[in-house]
Structures are given as structure tokens and as C-alpha cells.
């Protein structure tokens, strides 16, 4: 898998996907994300309490990410369900989406075969025809890279957006500036990522004996890197537990990892989050979240997410209508 390989192999693999996440490419995906967000918002009753997770955020993030991949959007729910439920359900549980994941991976292989016959200019086509170190990318490698994008891209973006809107529901003094100042919104997303990382950490294999911070690590050992702890390092961030949306070095967080394994999809995730946050703040300034109704994942794997976030986008709409009458 991509996350289990090191340079130069992992670098060569990443170079196949990298062009799809450059600024020029992201400008095209911005309109795609807005379209899916508008579609999701248009399907709900803003006067009713709805689930921000299943009815707004996941339908936006899943369809946007799958569009980048080149996936058939009509079948997006299977992919979204697999990625979402596998984030918090233990393997072997009756609720674990094993059948959906099996179907999804079979679809990945079918797509790769299809693109080998006829490329479409999408990311799957790039993987189907990609080469690393002088040889074609294998089907297993390409499938694992597609899986990493789907299973690592949906819930991380979802958690980022949910954490931002939950925090902002209790800090309304920030709303006006976030809507009016795009640069401030960009930095705010980085700060939310720092304090509320979508992923607490990740596991890695030690490849050679090394000393880090006085601790001896030996080749073959499995270690867990607490990225969330690095985000609150008092030597790097002043008053690290405080949320300061204007923090000058907020972007130095580790929430998308760092170095050779920094998440390639990070720019897309942040773009989607900014669009959803700005849209809800500007179009539904009176939105209210039921904080007592929040449901966090019952079991954490790699994603620190939420399974339910009740929200009313226009909680005072009925009162305003009644007053006009």
C-alpha cells in the first residue's frame, strides 16, 4: 500500500496522482464541490432539524472526491457508506460494511480495466496507465491507491467541516469576518485542523535502528505517531489548547502528516471545508446545532469523527414568518 512504502517508490507513486491536486486542477473542482453542496442543501427542509453528517456534508465530500477519481457518481452511496462506517465499526462486527467494501474494491478493479482500454483523463486513467521505476503500476498498487483516496478522503474532510461548524456555533463573533475575509477563513481552517485534527495519528514501521528524543527505536518495531500531540506542542504553538483563528503559524500543524507521506488530498479537503463553512455561514447565519444530540464515533480507528450532528439551518424562520403575518 502507498502508506506502507517509502521513497523512492512512494514518491514515484505519488507523482502519478499529484497533478490532480495542483492549484490549477483545484479551481475546476471548486465548482464541482459547490454544485454538490447546493444539491444537498436543496434536498432538505431548512426549517426542520436534519443531520449535518448524512444529509449535507458526506453527500458533498463523497461526490466531490469520487468525481476527482472518475467514479460513477450514481453509485456514490455504496462508497460513502463503506468509507464512513468502516471508520468507526470494528472488523468482525455485524455492522461492519464488509459486503459494500468488497463490491467497492471489485468496482475499482473494473474501472482500472476499463481505463486501460480507454483512458478518460481522470485519476483512475492515470493510475491505469501509470509507471513507477520503469515498470507499469500493478493492479494491486493502483487499487490500494484508489482505496486510500476513498477511505482516507471522505471522513477526514467530513470531520474537519463538522468540527469547524460545531465550534463556530458557539463563537458567533467570528462569523462576519470569516464570510468577508477569505484569507482569514483559510487560516481558520488550518487552526481548526490543528486543535481538532481529523486523524489523531498514524502507525509506521521502523526501517532501521534510530534514536529519537532519547528513545531507542529498532528496525521492525511498530510505532504510533501522535500527530495530535505535535499539534499542541507548547514549544511550537503559544497557548496551544486555545483556538485562535488568526494564529500566524497555524498551518504548521501535522494533521495531514508531513514529509514524504503528507496527504496529497489535503488541498482538496481544505477547499471543500472552506466552501461548506462559508456557504452555511453566509446563507444560514442563524443555524443552530443541538450539542446534546451530537454522536461521536463509538469506537475510534484512525478518524476522530462524528456519526450524527443535528442542525437547524434556519431555527427562527417560523417565528419570522409568523411575525410578518
N, C-alpha and C positions, 0 to 999 in steps of 0.2 A: 504493500500500500504506500501511497505517497507520503503519509506521515511516518512511515517506518523505514524510509530511505534517507540517505544523506547525500550531500554534494559529492561528486558532480552529477550523479544520477538524478537526484531530486531536482537539481537546478535545471537540467535538461527537460525534465517532465513539466516543470512549472512554466518554462518558456513557451510551451505549446499553448497554454491557457492564458498567459499574461496579456496578449493583445486585446482580449475581450474585456479587460478591466482597466484599460488606459483611459485617461480623461476624455479623449475623443469618442471612444466607444460608449462611455457612461452617459454622454449627452443624449445619445439615442435611447438608452434605457430609461432615462428620466421620464420621457413621455409615456413609455410603457407602464411604468410604476404608477404614474398619475391616472392613467386610464383604468387600471385595475382597482385603484383606490376609489375612484369616482363610481365605478361599477358596484363595489362592495357597499359604499355609503348609500347608493341609490336603492339598494335592496332592503334596507332596514327602515323601521319607523322611528324617527329621531325622538318621538315623544315617549317611546317605550324603553324599558331597561333591556339592553341587549348585552351579549358577551363580546367584549372588545377583542378577545383572542380569536374565537372561531368565526365570528361574523365580519370582522373588519381587517385585523392585522394579518392573520395567516392567509386568507384569500388574496391579499395584496402581495405579501412577500413570496408565497409559494408560486403564484403565477408569473411574477416578475422573474424570479430565479430560473424557473423552468423555461421561460421564453429565451433567456440567455443561453441556456443549454441546447435548445432546439427541440424540446419535448412537446408532445401533442397536448395542448392546453385543455382540450376537452376531457382528458384523463388526469387532471391535476389533483383531484381529491385523494386518489389512491396514494400518490406520492406524498401529499401533505400529511395524510393520516399516518403513514408509515414513519415519516420523519418525526412527527410530533409525539406520537405515542411511544416510540422506541426511546425517546429522550428520558422518560420517567418510569417506564414499565420494565420490571426485571425480566430478563430472558427466562423462559420456562413458565411465566405467569400465563393464565388463561386469557389475559387481556393483551399479551404481547402480540404485535402485528406481524407475526411470522409469515402468514399467507400473503399479506399485502407486500411485505418486503421481498418475498420470493418472486411474486409477479412483477414487481418493480425492477428487480435485477435482470429478470428474463427480458423485460422490455428494453433495458439498457443494451443488452447484447443484440437484440433485434435491431435497435436503432443503429448500432455500430456496423452491423452487416449491411443495413440499408444504405448508410452513408458511404461505405466502401464502394458500392455500386454507383451511387450518385450523390456527390457532395452538394451541400446546400449553403455553405458559407457560415454555418453555425459552429458552436463549440464542439458538438459531437462529431461533426465532419473533420474538424481539426484533429481530434483525438483519433478518429478512424484512419486518417492518413498521416499521423504524426510519426516522427522518428526520433530516437534517442541513441546517442553514442553509436551512430552508424547502422542502426537496425530499426525495423518498424516497431512501434509500440504494440505490445501484446494485447489481446482482448482482455485478459485479466487485469493488466495495468490500467487500460482505458476505462474498464468498468469500475475499478476501485476509485479512479479519479472522478467519475460521474457520481458515484456514491458519496464521496467526500463532499462534493459540492451540494448535493441534495440534503444529506443527513447532517451536514455541518453548517448549511446556509440558512435553512428555514428558521429554526428555533433560536439561533443566536440573534438574528435580526429582530425576530418577534420579541425576545426578552429585552433587548435594548429599547425598543419602542414602548413596550409596556412599562418598564421601569421609569422611563422619562415622563410619560403621561401620568403615572401614579404620583411621582414626586411633584410634578407641576400642578396637580390638582390641589396640593396643599401649599403651593407657593405661587399664588396668582399675581404677585407683584412682578414676576419675571415675564409674564405673557406678552405684554405690549412690546418690550424690547426684542424678544425672540421673533415676533412677527415682522417687526420693522427693520431689523438688522441681521442680514444673512450671515455676516461674519461672526456675530455673537452666537447665532444658532449653531454654526459649525463648531465653535469652541465648546458650546454647551453639550453637544453630543459627545465630544471627547471626554468631558468631565463626568457625564453620566456613565460612560463606559469605564472610567477609572474607578468610580466609587461603587457602581453596581455592574460588575463585569458579567457578561452572559455566560462565560466559562470560568470557573474558579481556578482551573489549572489543567495540566495535561501530563500524561506519563511518557517517559522516554527510556530508552535502553542506553546504558553506559557502554561506549565502544572501546574505551581504553582507560587505564588507571589514571586518576587525576585527583588533585587536592583542590577543594573549593571551600573557602571560609573556614579552613582548619579541619574540614571533614574529608576523610579519605573515601573516594568512590572507586569501585573496582569494576573492571570490564565484565559485562554480563549481568550486572545488577539492574533492577528495575527501579526507577525513581519517579517521584511525583513532583512536578514543578508548580509551586503555589503562586500562580500569576497574580491572584487577588492580593496576596500579601505584598508582592512587589509594588502593586498599585498604591499601597498605603505605607510605603517606606518613608519614615519621617526625615531621612537624610536626602530624599529626592523631592518630597512634597510637604510644604509647610502646612501644619494643621491638617493632616492627611484624612481624617474622618469627616471633615466638613465638606459640603457640596458648594463649590464656588464656580458658577458657570463662566466667569470671566478669568479663571485661573490661567496664568500665562503659559505654564508648561503642562497643561492638562493632556496634551497629545503624546506625552512621554509615557503613557500607561502601557501595560503589557497585555491588555485584554484580547488582542488579536495575535498574541505571541510576538516573537521578534526574530531577527536574523534570517537564516535560511528557511525557516518554517513559518515566517509571518504569513498570516492568512491572505491569500490572493484576492479573495472576495470582500475584504474589508471595505474598500471604497464603495462597492455596490451596497453593502449593508448600511453604511452610514448615509448614503444617498437616499435609500428607501426610508430610513428612520427620519431623516430631515423632512422629507416630503410628507410623511404621515403626521409628524408633530406639527409642522407649520400649517397644514391643512385643517386639522382639528382645532388648533388654537385660533385660527382666523375665521373659520366657518361656524364653529360651535364654541364661542368663548365662554358660554355658561355650562359647559359639560361638567358632570359630576360623577365621580367614581364611588361605588359602595365599598369602602375599605374593609368593612366587616365581612363582605362576601368574597374577598379575594381567596383564591385557592392556589397555593404553591404546589409544586410537584411533590407527591407523597414520597418519592424516592429519587434522589439526585444521582444522575450518571455524570455526564460531562457538562450539562446545561443547567444553569440556575434559573429555571423558568417558572412560569405560572400557567395553570391549566384553565383558570377562569377569572375574568376581570369584569364584573358587572358595571355598566356605564349607561348614563342617560346623557345624550348629546345636547338635548335642549330641555333641561329639567323644569324650566319656568315657562315653557311655551304655552301650556294650557292656561296658566294664570294670565299671561299677556293677552291671549285671545279673549278670555273672559272679560278682562278689564276694558278691551276695546268695544265689546258688545254692550 
